[in-house]
Amino acid sequence: IRDSKLLGSSVLVFSSSVAVDGISINNLARIFKTSVLSWLFLTLALTLTFPIWITVNYLGDPDNNVIFASYIGSFFLAGAYLSVTSMTSAFTRNQVISFILSVVICLFLVLCGFPPVTDVVETVAPRWIVEFTAAFSVMPNIEQFNNGQIDSRSVIYFLSVIGFPLFTTSVINFCNGLELMTSRALQSSFIL
């Protein structure tokens, strides 16, 4: 995403698209395709850990439902982190800053519901603020999967955490594309 902004190739995507309420449909499709391909790559990485599952079954008698639900939870967590990374990549032009922002946001998503952290924050902030920020945490939702429960609330939470950054990415890219097209139009008018 960042490289297409620097190379100016995003102008082609923005100039040939159909806009609905200010959001480019081609832009949404491109971001969705990129995210799905990245997510499939991480799914392949998770799939390659399957021999460990076989080994554990050979050595003992584990609860396979818990292991399967943990794989599903890891799949959703990977998608959430990828969508946050895509959003931070759209925010900045520098890959290092994008990486640092991604780590900070993903760490926030983990730590905002972690009991030792919420206990410390409760001494400074009111209880309702702590509970509000703790609701954004991935910890209770991933614990549902780690306990072997595929809860619809956790699935909806992860789909929301995946969808919102991807939508934000498309809005940022659309605004950057308009800015890029405007600056190029101004440059070409000065050349004439």
Secondary structure, 3 states (H helix, E strand, C coil): CHHHHHHCCHHHHHHCCCEECCEEHHHHHHHHHHHHHHHHHHHHHHHCCHHHHHHHHHHCCCCHHHHHHHHHHHHHHHHHHHHHHHHHHHHCCCHHHHHHHHHHHHHHHHHCCCHHHHHHHHCCCCHHHHHHHHCCCCHHHHHHHHCCCCCHHHHHHHHHHHHHHHHHHHHHHHHHHHHHHHHHHHHHHHHC
